[in-house]
Amino acid sequence: MSNCNKCKHYYVTWDKIAPHGCRAYGFKSKAMPNFVVKQNSGEECLSFKDKTNEKKKE
């Protein structure tokens, strides 16, 4: 399972009701986005991009 904290699309919102956001899928939620994607599609997140690899390339 992908870890949203390590994904470049993940962000923390200011919304107390939906503090987790995903730029790739364009939503905010109370749960981590990878759980929401799995629950709704039945598949693992296909948009995961490791942000640690992005920093190493620069």
N, C-alpha and C positions, 0 to 999 in steps of 0.2 A: 504494500500500500504506500502511496506517495505521502510525503510529509509536507503539508502546506507551508510550514515555517521555513522550509528550504526552497520553496518555489518562488520564482521571480514574479508570478502573477498574484501572489497572496499579499494582502494588505490589511492593516487594522483600521477599522472605521471609528468615528466618534459617536456612532449610534449605539446607545446602551442596549437596545433591543436586538440589534444585529451587528455585533462587534467584529465579525470576520468577513472579509470580502475577497472576491476572485475577479481579477480584471479579464482573464481569459473567457470566462463564462458570463461575466457581467452581472453578478448578483452579490448581495450581502446576506448573511445569515447568523443565527444564534450559534449554530454548530460549525465546526471546521468545514470548509468547502469540500474537501475530499470525501467526507461522510455524506454530505448532501448529494454530491454527484453519484456516489455508489448507491445511495438509497433510491434516487430517482431513475437512474439509468440501468442499474444492476451491474455496471462495469466500473473498473478503476478509472481514475481521472486520466484522460488522454492528452491533456494540455500541460502536464507538469514539465517545467523547465527549471533545472537545478541552477539556482542563482550563485552558488559557490563556484561553479565552472565558468560562469560569465565573468566573475572578478579575476579569475586566473588568466583569462585570455587577454585582458587589457594590459 
